[in-house]
Amino acid sequence: MVTRPEPQAGDWVRRLSAHGLPAQALPLLAIGPAPDADAVRAMAASLRVGMLVMFVSPNAVQQFLAALPPDWTWPAGVRAGCTGPGTAQALTAAGVPAAAVTAPDLGESLDSEGLWARLKDEDWAGRGVWIVRGDGGRDWFSSTLRAAGAQVHVLQAYVRGTPSWTDGQRAQAEAAVNDPAHSCWLLSSSEAVAHLGLLLPQADWARARALATHPRIVARARQAGFGQVDLIEPGVEGVVRAVGAARAAP
């Protein structure tokens, strides 16, 4: 059960299916456009050499670009930061030069702390930083940069909400809950776990299994009642290895 928002969920389903894993898209986050497109355009026009723009997710990249003219290009000398390979791929697919993208490598901490480890030795005094995100989120990265002297601004490029499942999706979800031995939930965020409780309030997760790529999501899933939650490597390959190991276990 791939719980990422669309269109990422559909892409993951296709890639998992290519590895022989039956997968279904059951998004636990609904993504909407920037609430103020004029603010996005004004921010893009303000970018100057030496600035850093940190994108929190592929959705941040996609909705940021959706608010801009189709001929807009990434300005030279501006860096893009992110915390994971999915966002890095979204940036390069959008035309951001790979050399301008800073992100932790696979095997490192794929979060704000991991990104800061790549940036902390630079002089941030007086430098401009934009954080492109949805409504709310962790403030650790912005607080850390401000403490280092950066001029940090936050741009809301999209909105998040609880999705509206179709009847078919709800039936798939209920079937997975009722057959936990043959299903596994791929959880992409702590907020998604909370939405799962809203969408299936009567579900018993004691025998359910979940996969997550960050300790915070693991902890949230266990708090929600999942009987087994495995911390896995990011990316499709991490899911494939985790499911293969489970199948091979006695």
Backbone as CSV, one residue per row, in Angstrom:
resi,resn,N_x,N_y,N_z,CA_x,CA_y,CA_z,C_x,C_y,C_z
1,MET,0.848,-1.173,0.000,0.000,0.000,0.000,0.892,1.235,0.000
2,VAL,0.954,1.912,-1.147,1.810,3.086,-1.294,1.011,4.314,-0.889
3,THR,1.424,4.964,0.181,0.612,6.035,0.770,1.100,7.430,0.421
4,ARG,2.077,7.550,-0.449,2.550,8.864,-0.866,1.441,9.606,-1.615
5,PRO,1.513,10.920,-1.663,0.513,11.665,-2.445,0.723,11.433,-3.932
6,GLU,-0.317,11.663,-4.701,-0.172,11.625,-6.158,0.504,12.914,-6.641
7,PRO,1.321,12.857,-7.696,1.509,11.713,-8.597,2.606,10.745,-8.168
8,GLN,3.278,11.007,-7.020,4.357,10.118,-6.614,3.871,8.689,-6.347
9,ALA,2.661,8.562,-5.799,2.158,7.221,-5.487,2.054,6.359,-6.737
10,GLY,1.501,6.919,-7.804,1.371,6.163,-9.039,2.714,5.767,-9.611
11,ASP,3.695,6.665,-9.508,5.037,6.350,-10.007,5.655,5.219,-9.200
12,TRP,5.492,5.250,-7.884,6.023,4.183,-7.046,5.344,2.850,-7.352
13,VAL,4.053,2.877,-7.584,3.338,1.639,-7.925,3.926,1.030,-9.192
14,ARG,4.166,1.856,-10.198,4.736,1.353,-11.454,6.135,0.777,-11.239
15,ARG,6.940,1.457,-10.461,8.319,0.995,-10.247,8.366,-0.262,-9.387
16,LEU,7.512,-0.351,-8.381,7.457,-1.569,-7.573,6.937,-2.742,-8.397
17,SER,5.942,-2.468,-9.237,5.401,-3.533,-10.086,6.463,-4.053,-11.042
18,ALA,7.349,-3.176,-11.502,8.429,-3.598,-12.390,9.397,-4.546,-11.697
19,HIS,9.432,-4.490,-10.369,10.264,-5.411,-9.588,9.486,-6.658,-9.153
20,GLY,8.277,-6.801,-9.653,7.487,-7.983,-9.318,6.719,-7.883,-8.019
21,LEU,6.593,-6.661,-7.475,5.848,-6.482,-6.232,4.474,-5.899,-6.542
22,PRO,3.400,-6.609,-6.241,2.068,-6.032,-6.442,1.875,-4.850,-5.504
23,ALA,1.501,-3.722,-6.058,1.371,-2.501,-5.254,0.102,-1.768,-5.630
24,GLN,-0.430,-1.036,-4.654,-1.629,-0.230,-4.865,-1.391,1.159,-4.293
25,ALA,-1.930,2.167,-4.954,-1.805,3.542,-4.477,-2.968,3.874,-3.556
26,LEU,-2.637,4.215,-2.324,-3.622,4.665,-1.350,-3.081,5.940,-0.680
27,PRO,-3.121,7.056,-1.386,-2.523,8.293,-0.851,-3.117,8.685,0.502
28,LEU,-2.238,9.080,1.406,-2.668,9.553,2.716,-2.445,11.050,2.884
29,LEU,-2.026,11.712,1.801,-1.910,13.164,1.787,-2.502,13.684,0.483
30,ALA,-3.303,14.727,0.584,-3.803,15.427,-0.596,-3.027,16.736,-0.720
31,ILE,-2.539,17.011,-1.919,-1.710,18.190,-2.156,-2.476,19.187,-3.009
32,GLY,-2.502,20.440,-2.567,-3.148,21.503,-3.324,-2.154,22.578,-3.706
33,PRO,-2.491,23.452,-4.644,-1.552,24.462,-5.132,-1.247,25.538,-4.100
34,ALA,-0.279,26.368,-4.447,0.116,27.473,-3.571,-1.079,28.376,-3.285
35,PRO,-1.295,28.742,-2.034,-2.428,29.617,-1.716,-2.245,31.040,-2.233
36,ASP,-0.996,31.432,-2.530,-0.714,32.781,-3.026,0.335,32.668,-4.125
37,ALA,-0.118,32.490,-5.359,0.806,32.334,-6.481,1.637,33.599,-6.701
38,ASP,1.065,34.767,-6.394,1.823,36.012,-6.553,3.041,36.014,-5.625
39,ALA,2.893,35.456,-4.433,4.018,35.401,-3.493,5.117,34.496,-4.030
40,VAL,4.735,33.405,-4.688,5.728,32.502,-5.280,6.484,33.217,-6.389
41,ARG,5.755,33.934,-7.241,6.408,34.640,-8.346,7.328,35.754,-7.834
42,ALA,6.896,36.445,-6.796,7.733,37.501,-6.227,9.006,36.922,-5.618
43,MET,8.866,35.794,-4.945,10.041,35.144,-4.368,11.015,34.717,-5.455
44,ALA,10.500,34.097,-6.534,11.364,33.638,-7.621,12.108,34.811,-8.256
45,ALA,11.457,35.961,-8.355,12.090,37.137,-8.945,13.162,37.729,-8.041
46,SER,13.112,37.396,-6.746,14.056,37.975,-5.789,15.342,37.175,-5.637
47,LEU,15.416,36.012,-6.244,16.573,35.141,-6.049,17.829,35.765,-6.642
48,ARG,18.910,35.693,-5.863,20.179,36.281,-6.275,21.324,35.291,-6.034
49,VAL,22.435,35.557,-6.682,23.620,34.706,-6.535,23.986,34.554,-5.057
50,GLY,24.262,33.319,-4.655,24.651,33.039,-3.280,23.524,32.598,-2.377
51,MET,22.292,32.751,-2.836,21.147,32.324,-2.023,20.981,30.802,-2.066
52,LEU,20.295,30.295,-1.058,19.935,28.885,-0.988,18.420,28.780,-0.925
53,VAL,17.859,27.883,-1.724,16.431,27.578,-1.647,16.298,26.119,-1.250
54,MET,15.728,25.866,-0.097,15.570,24.511,0.406,14.137,24.049,0.151
55,PHE,13.988,22.941,-0.562,12.685,22.364,-0.862,12.479,21.141,0.031
56,VAL,11.336,21.086,0.704,11.132,20.026,1.690,10.675,18.705,1.069
57,SER,10.225,18.712,-0.183,9.671,17.495,-0.784,9.519,17.686,-2.282
58,PRO,9.282,16.587,-3.034,8.971,16.745,-4.457,7.735,17.615,-4.686
59,ASN,6.763,17.532,-3.776,5.567,18.374,-3.913,5.918,19.851,-3.849
60,ALA,6.875,20.199,-3.002,7.302,21.596,-2.904,7.885,22.059,-4.232
61,VAL,8.687,21.194,-4.867,9.275,21.547,-6.164,8.180,21.716,-7.207
62,GLN,7.291,20.741,-7.299,6.285,20.737,-8.357,5.296,21.883,-8.221
63,GLN,4.841,22.163,-7.009,3.862,23.228,-6.829,4.515,24.608,-6.931
64,PHE,5.765,24.725,-6.536,6.520,25.965,-6.720,6.593,26.295,-8.208
65,LEU,6.974,25.321,-9.017,7.100,25.551,-10.456,5.745,25.779,-11.114
66,ALA,4.706,25.113,-10.588,3.376,25.263,-11.183,2.860,26.694,-11.069
67,ALA,3.364,27.450,-10.101,2.911,28.831,-9.905,3.711,29.823,-10.740
68,LEU,4.744,29.326,-11.443,5.619,30.212,-12.208,5.321,30.121,-13.705
69,PRO,5.715,31.124,-14.476,5.534,31.037,-15.933,6.264,29.827,-16.500
70,PRO,5.748,29.206,-17.539,6.359,27.982,-18.063,7.769,28.190,-18.605
71,ASP,8.151,29.426,-18.933,9.487,29.671,-19.469,10.485,30.090,-18.379
72,TRP,10.065,30.052,-17.102,10.978,30.430,-16.015,12.094,29.399,-15.891
73,THR,13.303,29.862,-15.674,14.441,28.970,-15.510,15.151,29.261,-14.194
74,TRP,15.815,28.256,-13.686,16.537,28.386,-12.424,17.678,29.391,-12.599
75,PRO,17.768,30.370,-11.712,18.790,31.408,-11.877,20.197,30.899,-11.552
76,ALA,21.162,31.337,-12.345,22.550,30.950,-12.129,23.046,31.470,-10.779
77,GLY,23.853,30.640,-10.108,24.450,31.046,-8.843,23.580,30.830,-7.633
78,VAL,22.355,30.348,-7.828,21.453,30.046,-6.711,21.496,28.545,-6.469
79,ARG,21.608,28.157,-5.216,21.677,26.743,-4.874,20.314,26.237,-4.441
80,ALA,20.097,24.961,-4.670,18.884,24.286,-4.217,19.281,23.208,-3.219
81,GLY,18.603,23.157,-2.092,18.871,22.147,-1.083,17.652,21.281,-0.863
82,CYS,17.877,20.035,-0.466,16.776,19.118,-0.155,17.314,18.001,0.725
83,THR,16.416,17.151,1.197,16.824,16.134,2.167,16.779,14.713,1.642
84,GLY,16.373,14.502,0.387,16.265,13.135,-0.094,16.400,13.022,-1.591
85,PRO,16.614,11.802,-2.083,16.828,11.604,-3.521,15.606,11.914,-4.361
86,GLY,14.394,11.709,-3.836,13.194,12.004,-4.607,13.079,13.479,-4.930
87,THR,13.376,14.323,-3.958,13.327,15.764,-4.185,14.465,16.203,-5.090
88,ALA,15.645,15.608,-4.915,16.766,15.934,-5.791,16.439,15.593,-7.243
89,GLN,15.794,14.459,-7.459,15.410,14.064,-8.815,14.367,15.021,-9.381
90,ALA,13.424,15.457,-8.541,12.417,16.416,-8.997,13.067,17.731,-9.402
91,LEU,14.090,18.147,-8.673,14.785,19.396,-8.996,15.514,19.291,-10.332
92,THR,16.278,18.227,-10.527,17.021,18.099,-11.778,16.073,17.893,-12.954
93,ALA,14.957,17.185,-12.727,13.975,17.002,-13.800,13.349,18.338,-14.185
94,ALA,13.311,19.278,-13.232,12.743,20.602,-13.496,13.748,21.558,-14.117
95,GLY,14.964,21.080,-14.338,15.955,21.912,-14.994,16.978,22.548,-14.085
96,VAL,16.952,22.227,-12.791,17.981,22.752,-11.896,19.273,21.978,-12.158
97,PRO,20.378,22.636,-12.443,21.627,21.914,-12.698,22.006,21.038,-11.509
98,ALA,22.443,19.825,-11.796,22.802,18.902,-10.720,23.867,19.500,-9.806
99,ALA,24.780,20.294,-10.376,25.837,20.905,-9.570,25.297,21.936,-8.591
100,ALA,24.072,22.423,-8.823,23.477,23.423,-7.929,22.683,22.791,-6.803
101,VAL,22.519,21.461,-6.825,21.687,20.762,-5.839,22.564,20.179,-4.736
102,THR,22.233,20.499,-3.504,22.921,19.952,-2.337,21.950,19.083,-1.554
103,ALA,22.336,17.826,-1.287,21.478,16.893,-0.564,22.346,15.834,0.092
104,PRO,21.865,15.219,1.167,22.616,14.102,1.743,22.673,12.937,0.755
105,ASP,23.725,12.154,0.856,23.835,10.947,0.053,23.044,9.819,0.687
106,LEU,22.668,8.825,-0.131,22.052,7.622,0.416,23.008,7.008,1.434
107,GLY,22.449,6.566,2.537,23.268,6.047,3.624,23.514,7.081,4.702
108,GLU,23.311,8.365,4.371,23.396,9.426,5.364,22.000,9.714,5.913
109,SER,21.928,10.622,6.865,20.653,10.994,7.460,19.856,11.830,6.463
110,LEU,18.752,11.270,5.965,17.959,11.952,4.945,16.911,12.839,5.613
111,ASP,17.388,13.909,6.211,16.515,14.858,6.903,17.233,16.194,6.992
112,SER,16.634,17.134,7.697,17.240,18.460,7.798,18.619,18.402,8.437
113,GLU,18.778,17.517,9.405,20.076,17.376,10.050,21.132,16.904,9.061
114,GLY,20.732,15.964,8.174,21.671,15.485,7.172,22.053,16.558,6.168
115,LEU,21.087,17.394,5.775,21.391,18.494,4.866,22.296,19.515,5.537
116,TRP,22.021,19.826,6.784,22.841,20.809,7.493,24.276,20.321,7.639
117,ALA,24.470,19.021,7.769,25.831,18.488,7.860,26.630,18.828,6.606
118,ARG,25.941,18.991,5.464,26.601,19.370,4.216,26.866,20.877,4.129
119,LEU,26.167,21.652,4.929,26.206,23.117,4.799,26.867,23.834,5.962
120,LYS,27.030,23.170,7.088,27.355,23.853,8.341,28.731,24.519,8.346
121,ASP,29.646,24.074,7.487,30.993,24.655,7.501,31.101,25.920,6.655
122,GLU,30.011,26.325,6.013,30.021,27.545,5.210,29.690,28.761,6.078
123,ASP,30.044,29.927,5.568,29.728,31.179,6.256,28.323,31.611,5.837
124,TRP,27.386,31.603,6.790,25.995,31.930,6.483,25.598,33.336,6.935
125,ALA,26.522,34.066,7.490,26.196,35.409,7.999,25.688,36.297,6.867
126,GLY,24.447,36.766,6.996,23.856,37.678,6.042,23.362,37.041,4.756
127,ARG,23.523,35.755,4.576,23.105,35.106,3.332,21.602,34.836,3.342
128,GLY,21.011,34.950,2.174,19.580,34.734,2.066,19.235,33.272,1.849
129,VAL,18.250,32.813,2.568,17.776,31.429,2.458,16.255,31.442,2.389
130,TRP,15.720,30.685,1.442,14.284,30.459,1.368,14.000,28.988,1.641
131,ILE,12.980,28.735,2.436,12.517,27.363,2.671,11.142,27.239,2.033
132,VAL,11.047,26.358,1.047,9.805,26.170,0.297,9.127,24.921,0.839
133,ARG,7.919,25.098,1.376,7.256,23.976,2.055,5.747,24.138,1.952
134,GLY,5.027,23.244,2.628,3.585,23.356,2.717,3.205,24.186,3.927
135,ASP,2.017,23.950,4.452,1.570,24.679,5.634,2.096,23.973,6.874
136,GLY,2.929,24.664,7.614,3.511,24.078,8.812,4.710,23.214,8.492
137,GLY,5.191,22.499,9.487,6.362,21.657,9.329,7.381,21.950,10.411
138,ARG,8.473,21.178,10.408,9.536,21.368,11.394,10.241,22.702,11.160
139,ASP,10.661,23.333,12.257,11.368,24.612,12.161,12.857,24.467,12.485
140,TRP,13.337,23.226,12.643,14.722,23.021,13.061,15.704,23.630,12.071
141,PHE,15.485,23.400,10.788,16.432,23.881,9.782,16.469,25.406,9.745
142,SER,15.311,26.040,9.748,15.282,27.502,9.721,15.901,28.089,10.981
143,SER,15.615,27.489,12.126,16.181,27.999,13.382,17.703,27.860,13.394
144,THR,18.188,26.737,12.869,19.631,26.503,12.838,20.323,27.503,11.924
145,LEU,19.737,27.769,10.767,20.323,28.745,9.846,20.290,30.155,10.422
146,ARG,19.194,30.513,11.077,19.133,31.844,11.689,20.209,31.992,12.760
147,ALA,20.423,30.922,13.527,21.458,30.965,14.550,22.847,31.137,13.933
148,ALA,22.993,30.676,12.679,24.270,30.819,11.979,24.383,32.165,11.270
149,GLY,23.347,33.003,11.380,23.402,34.342,10.824,22.695,34.541,9.506
150,ALA,22.061,33.504,8.978,21.381,33.627,7.688,20.079,34.405,7.830
151,GLN,19.674,35.014,6.724,18.384,35.687,6.650,17.394,34.698,6.026
152,VAL,16.579,34.091,6.874,15.736,32.975,6.454,14.299,33.434,6.233
153,HIS,13.728,33.012,5.120,12.337,33.292,4.793,11.653,31.975,4.442
154,VAL,10.370,31.914,4.703,9.594,30.707,4.431,8.537,31.023,3.389
155,LEU,8.418,30.152,2.395,7.415,30.305,1.346,6.499,29.086,1.349
156,GLN,5.190,29.319,1.461,4.234,28.218,1.358,3.884,28.014,-0.109
157,ALA,4.333,26.888,-0.656,4.120,26.604,-2.074,2.976,25.642,-2.323
158,TYR,2.444,25.032,-1.275,1.330,24.102,-1.453,0.608,23.921,-0.129
159,VAL,-0.533,23.299,-0.185,-1.294,22.963,1.014,-1.447,21.452,1.097
160,ARG,-1.510,20.955,2.313,-1.696,19.528,2.560,-3.031,19.311,3.241
161,GLY,-3.607,18.144,3.013,-4.862,17.824,3.672,-5.129,16.333,3.648
162,THR,-6.210,15.942,4.297,-6.622,14.534,4.282,-7.266,14.224,2.941
163,PRO,-6.854,13.159,2.275,-7.418,12.852,0.957,-8.840,12.322,1.063
164,SER,-9.548,12.386,-0.031,-10.872,11.766,-0.144,-10.717,10.494,-0.974
165,TRP,-10.793,9.352,-0.313,-10.655,8.083,-1.028,-11.902,7.783,-1.854
166,THR,-11.687,7.128,-2.970,-12.821,6.588,-3.722,-13.343,5.350,-2.999
167,ASP,-14.514,4.892,-3.406,-15.047,3.662,-2.815,-14.090,2.500,-3.047
168,GLY,-13.475,2.470,-4.235,-12.533,1.401,-4.537,-11.304,1.445,-3.650
169,GLN,-10.774,2.647,-3.405,-9.613,2.767,-2.531,-9.941,2.378,-1.103
170,ARG,-11.117,2.769,-0.639,-11.499,2.391,0.721,-11.643,0.879,0.841
171,ALA,-12.209,0.257,-0.183,-12.342,-1.204,-0.167,-10.966,-1.868,-0.150
172,GLN,-10.014,-1.329,-0.917,-8.656,-1.867,-0.912,-8.016,-1.734,0.468
173,ALA,-8.204,-0.581,1.085,-7.624,-0.352,2.401,-8.221,-1.293,3.436
174,GLU,-9.523,-1.458,3.404,-10.167,-2.353,4.370,-9.756,-3.793,4.142
175,ALA,-9.571,-4.182,2.871,-9.116,-5.539,2.584,-7.714,-5.766,3.140
176,ALA,-6.860,-4.760,3.038,-5.505,-4.881,3.564,-5.516,-4.995,5.090
177,VAL,-6.366,-4.219,5.729,-6.465,-4.289,7.189,-6.943,-5.676,7.626
178,ASN,-7.887,-6.241,6.883,-8.463,-7.527,7.241,-7.575,-8.701,6.866
179,ASP,-6.534,-8.463,6.065,-5.617,-9.533,5.670,-4.181,-9.067,5.890
180,PRO,-3.799,-8.820,7.142,-2.486,-8.215,7.413,-1.313,-9.099,7.027
181,ALA,-1.519,-10.413,6.943,-0.411,-11.302,6.591,0.029,-11.126,5.147
182,HIS,-0.840,-10.558,4.302,-0.526,-10.423,2.892,-0.513,-8.956,2.436
183,SER,-0.286,-8.049,3.356,-0.239,-6.639,2.994,0.826,-5.929,3.817
184,CYS,1.292,-4.811,3.277,2.309,-4.014,3.946,2.088,-2.557,3.569
185,TRP,2.199,-1.672,4.538,1.942,-0.248,4.331,3.270,0.498,4.235
186,LEU,3.471,1.197,3.121,4.657,2.018,2.942,4.301,3.443,3.368
187,LEU,4.834,3.866,4.512,4.466,5.148,5.120,5.537,6.185,4.823
188,SER,5.102,7.344,4.324,6.041,8.355,3.853,6.167,9.573,4.765
189,SER,5.288,9.721,5.740,5.383,10.872,6.640,4.571,10.601,7.893
190,SER,4.929,11.292,8.967,4.179,11.164,10.212,2.762,11.689,10.052
191,GLU,2.600,12.748,9.272,1.260,13.302,9.031,0.380,12.291,8.308
192,ALA,0.975,11.524,7.386,0.216,10.499,6.674,-0.314,9.446,7.636
193,VAL,0.477,9.093,8.636,0.028,8.116,9.629,-1.188,8.652,10.379
194,ALA,-1.160,9.926,10.722,-2.299,10.531,11.410,-3.550,10.496,10.539
195,HIS,-3.392,10.738,9.235,-4.539,10.711,8.327,-5.102,9.302,8.194
196,LEU,-4.234,8.299,8.296,-4.715,6.924,8.221,-5.682,6.639,9.369
197,GLY,-5.377,7.172,10.536,-6.284,6.993,11.667,-7.615,7.686,11.463
198,LEU,-7.612,8.804,10.729,-8.866,9.503,10.443,-9.693,8.769,9.393
199,LEU,-9.014,8.179,8.412,-9.715,7.505,7.320,-10.233,6.130,7.718
200,LEU,-9.523,5.468,8.634,-9.926,4.131,9.095,-9.929,4.111,10.625
201,PRO,-10.835,4.856,11.231,-10.794,5.015,12.690,-11.043,3.739,13.475
202,GLN,-11.710,2.762,12.876,-12.029,1.535,13.601,-11.015,0.427,13.348
203,ALA,-9.995,0.685,12.559,-9.051,-0.369,12.183,-8.198,-0.815,13.370
204,ASP,-7.916,-2.106,13.393,-7.016,-2.690,14.389,-5.680,-2.958,13.692
205,TRP,-4.638,-2.243,14.112,-3.338,-2.338,13.453,-2.388,-3.286,14.159
206,ALA,-2.874,-4.022,15.140,-1.980,-4.833,15.968,-1.207,-5.879,15.159
207,ARG,-1.813,-6.394,14.075,-1.129,-7.411,13.266,-0.635,-6.841,11.930
208,ALA,-0.756,-5.534,11.758,-0.368,-4.913,10.487,1.129,-4.622,10.464
209,ARG,1.681,-4.636,9.242,3.095,-4.352,9.052,3.262,-3.086,8.230
210,ALA,4.257,-2.282,8.601,4.542,-1.048,7.877,6.036,-0.931,7.628
211,LEU,6.381,-0.214,6.563,7.754,0.134,6.240,7.873,1.651,6.260
212,ALA,8.970,2.161,6.804,9.178,3.604,6.866,10.670,3.892,6.735
213,THR,10.983,5.067,6.197,12.375,5.393,5.907,13.006,6.341,6.918
214,HIS,12.269,6.704,7.964,12.845,7.614,8.955,12.374,7.213,10.351
215,PRO,13.257,7.312,11.337,12.870,6.916,12.697,11.643,7.642,13.231
216,ARG,11.428,8.906,12.852,10.249,9.626,13.352,8.964,8.981,12.823
217,ILE,8.985,8.540,11.572,7.796,7.886,11.015,7.602,6.523,11.675
218,VAL,8.691,5.817,11.911,8.611,4.528,12.614,7.945,4.711,13.974
219,ALA,8.404,5.717,14.720,7.851,5.950,16.058,6.371,6.316,15.988
220,ARG,5.991,7.116,14.992,4.578,7.512,14.863,3.712,6.317,14.502
221,ALA,4.208,5.426,13.648,3.435,4.247,13.271,3.260,3.307,14.452
222,ARG,4.285,3.150,15.233,4.168,2.299,16.429,3.198,2.904,17.429
223,GLN,3.239,4.225,17.550,2.298,4.908,18.431,0.870,4.698,17.955
224,ALA,0.675,4.617,16.628,-0.661,4.410,16.072,-1.147,2.983,16.241
225,GLY,-0.267,2.071,16.646,-0.694,0.707,16.936,-0.192,-0.361,15.989
226,PHE,0.618,0.005,14.974,1.137,-1.006,14.062,1.958,-2.029,14.834
227,GLY,1.669,-3.300,14.595,2.357,-4.358,15.321,3.791,-4.549,14.894
228,GLN,4.105,-4.279,13.625,5.472,-4.404,13.121,5.770,-3.223,12.211
229,VAL,6.828,-2.509,12.541,7.263,-1.375,11.722,8.760,-1.518,11.494
230,ASP,9.160,-1.593,10.234,10.567,-1.763,9.892,11.135,-0.474,9.317
231,LEU,12.301,-0.092,9.793,13.033,1.037,9.236,13.828,0.533,8.036
232,ILE,13.581,1.122,6.860,14.208,0.642,5.643,15.020,1.737,4.971
233,GLU,15.841,1.341,4.003,16.586,2.302,3.209,15.627,3.042,2.279
234,PRO,15.924,4.295,1.966,15.040,5.058,1.076,15.034,4.474,-0.334
235,GLY,13.985,4.780,-1.054,13.904,4.395,-2.455,13.225,3.062,-2.680
236,VAL,12.874,2.821,-3.927,12.191,1.583,-4.307,13.035,0.368,-3.951
237,GLU,14.353,0.478,-4.157,15.217,-0.663,-3.882,15.168,-1.058,-2.411
238,GLY,15.035,-0.085,-1.520,14.926,-0.395,-0.101,13.673,-1.182,0.209
239,VAL,12.565,-0.837,-0.451,11.317,-1.576,-0.269,11.470,-3.002,-0.799
240,VAL,12.076,-3.136,-1.981,12.258,-4.450,-2.586,13.080,-5.359,-1.682
241,ARG,14.168,-4.805,-1.123,15.000,-5.611,-0.228,14.265,-6.000,1.039
242,ALA,13.488,-5.067,1.602,12.772,-5.359,2.844,11.705,-6.433,2.627
243,VAL,10.964,-6.342,1.532,9.924,-7.330,1.245,10.566,-8.673,0.917
244,GLY,11.673,-8.661,0.173,12.366,-9.910,-0.135,12.872,-10.607,1.109
245,ALA,13.417,-9.833,2.055,13.899,-10.416,3.305,12.751,-11.021,4.099
246,ALA,11.598,-10.355,4.103,10.445,-10.872,4.829,9.947,-12.162,4.205
247,ARG,9.946,-12.242,2.874,9.502,-13.463,2.206,10.445,-14.626,2.478
248,ALA,11.737,-14.324,2.618,12.714,-15.381,2.823,12.792,-15.854,4.271
249,ALA,12.211,-15.067,5.179,12.276,-15.432,6.607,11.443,-16.676,6.866
250,PRO,11.903,-17.546,7.779,11.146,-18.771,8.072,9.833,-18.458,8.776
